[in-house]
Amino acid sequence: MSNWIIYSIGFLAQLIFSGRLILQWILSEKSKKVLTPALFWKLSLFASFLLFVYGYLRVDFAIMLGQAITYFIYIRNLQLQGEWKKAPIMLRIFLWIFPLLIVIYYFNNNTYDLAKLLKNENIPQWLLALGIIAQTVFALRFVYQWIYSEKNKASLLPFGFWLLSFIGSIMILIYAIIRKDPVLFVGHMLGSIIYFRNLVLLKKESSNNIQKETIDD
């Protein structure tokens, strides 16, 4: 497959990821607090689908790992918001089994094997390690968010989510610069700004709540 098709898939994924962040950012700015609309999770799931494919086509284990960790958490958040059952059942089944289909094709096609995936000649081992760590930190934000949301029985984006997002995004930016990956660079350059802004909003919201409680007391 030609590089322009592969990069097009990656840029489309990052465009959707950025779009969901901008949507969330605008709604949060209007409300002066951090919000998580259902469309945020729908766009996240679709973009994750595309970026997983992009990682597969680029033979980049770090990208695939990051998406594999968060993919099903996006689905869980749609379930918590009552949106998942609204999708056609065949689409839901496909989305559930999609990662498994990729893995089956990956090995049955006899094009790649696990050793090659972890030893891409275009990615030094130290750089692959950096990419895996960066993607893991970035993905753990959704693990944290998932646990937090399960405890509160609602889909929420707490402070820890945005902190891990910001740290992970900066790490992926470093990886993208060294790896010379324009898709990751463009996506996380914008993302890191929005993550930082949400941290500021949450800090202000927390300060306002403390001041309000002090006045009430």
N, C-alpha and C positions, 0 to 999 in steps of 0.2 A: 504494500500500500504506500502511495506517495506521501512525502512529508507534509505537504500542504493540507491533505485530508486529515492526517493525524493531528496537526496543529489546530486545524479548524474545529475538530471535536473538543480539543483541550480548551481553546479560547471560548467556545460556546459554553462549556461547563463553567469556566471562571466568570463569564459574563452573567450567567444565571446566579451563581454564588454571590457575585457582587450586587446583582439586582435585588436579591432577597435581603442583603445587608442594608442597602440603600432604603428599601421599603421599610425595614424595621427601624432604621435610623430616623427616617422622616416621621413615622408614626410616634416614635418615642420622643422626638424633639417637640412635637405638637402637644403631647400629653405631659411632657416634663418628667417622664419616668420610662423605664425600659419595658417595652411591650413585646409579645411574641404572637403575632397573628398566625392563623392556620396556614396561610399562603407561604409563610416563611419556611415551614416544614415541607410543604409540597414542592417548593422550588429547590430546597435542600436535597430532597430525595432524588429528583430528576437530575440535578447537577452532579450528585454523587454517582449516579448511574453512568453518566457520560464520562466523568473523570476516572472512574474505575476502568472503563474501556480505553481511555487515553493512556493510563498507566500500563495496561496490558500491551497496547500497541507500541509503547515506548520501551517495553521490557524494563520497567522501573518498579521494582518491588516496594520501594518506600512509598510511592504514590498509591499502589494497590492496597498496601497494608493500612494506610491511613483511612482510605474509603471503606475498607472491609470492617473496620472497627465501628465507624459511625453510621453506616448504611442502615442497619436494623434499628438503631436508636432513633433515626428519623421516623421510621415506621411506627415505633412505639409512641413517639410524641403525637403523631397523627391519631393513634388509638386513644391516647389520653384526652385529646380534644374532640373525640367523637367523629373525626373526619375520615378515618380509614375505611369504615364500612360503607361510606357513600360512593367509593370507587367501584367500578365493575368487578365482579368476582374473578374473571379471567385475568384482569390486569393485576389484581392483588396476588394471585397465584404466581404469575410470571415474575413480579417484583420480588416475591419471597425466594424463588428458586434461581433467580438470575445469577448470583455469585457462584452457586454450585454448578450451573451450566458452563460458566466461563472456566472453572477449574477442570471440569470433565473434558471440555474441548482442548484446554491447554495441554493436557497430557496425552489424550487420545490422538491429537493431531500430529504428535511426534515432532513438533517444530521446536519446542523448548523443553527443558527439564529444569528441576529445581536448582541444580548446580549452576546452570547458565543464568537463571533468574537472579541468583545471588552473586554471580561473577560476571556482570556485564562489563565487557572490555572498555566501554566508554565511561564507566563509573568506578573510580578507585575504591578499594575496600573501606578506607577511612571516610571517604565522602558518602558512600552508601550507608555506613554506620551513622554518620551525621544526619542523613536524610531519614533514616528509620527512627532515630531518637526524636527528631523534629516532628515528624508525622505522628509519632506516638504521643508526644506531649500535646500536640494540637488536637489529636483525636480524644485524648483523655478528658478534654473539656466537656465533651458530650457524655462520657461515662459519668463524670461528676454531675452534670446537668440531669442525667437520667435518674441517678440515685436521689438527687435532691427533689426532682419532680415526683418520683414514686412516693417519697415520704410525705409530700404535701398534696398528693392526689391531684395534681394539676401540672400542666406544662409551663415551666418557668425558666427564666434565664438569670440565675443569681450572679453575684459579684465574682465568685470563683470561676465561673464559666468564662467571663470576659477577661479575667486575669490570665488564665491558661491560654485563651485565644490569642491574646497579645504576645505572650512569651513564645508560644508555638509558631505564630506567624512570623515573628522576627527571625527565629531559627530557620524556618523554611525559606525566608528571603535570602539568608546567607547561602543556604543550599542551592537555591535557584541561580544566584549570581555565579557561584563556582561551577555549577552544572551547566550554566548557560541555557537555562530553560525559561523562555519568554512567557510561557503560559503561567507557571508558578509565580514568576516575578510580578507580572501585571496584577494577578489576582490578589496576592498577599500585600502588595504595596498599598492598594486601596483598603484592603481589609484591616491592616494594622492601624490605620488612621481611625476607622470606625470603631474598632475594638477599644482603642484608647479613649475615644469620645464617650463610649458607653460606660467606661470606668469612671469618667468624670461625672456623668449624669447620675450614676448610682451613688457616688460619694456625696453629691449635692443633695440627692433625695434622702440619704441617710442622715446628713447634717440637719436638714429641714425637719425630719421626723423627731430627731433628738431635741431640737429647739422647741418644737411644738409640745413634746411631752414635758419639757421643763416649764413651759408657760402654763400648761394645764395643771401641773403640780403646784 
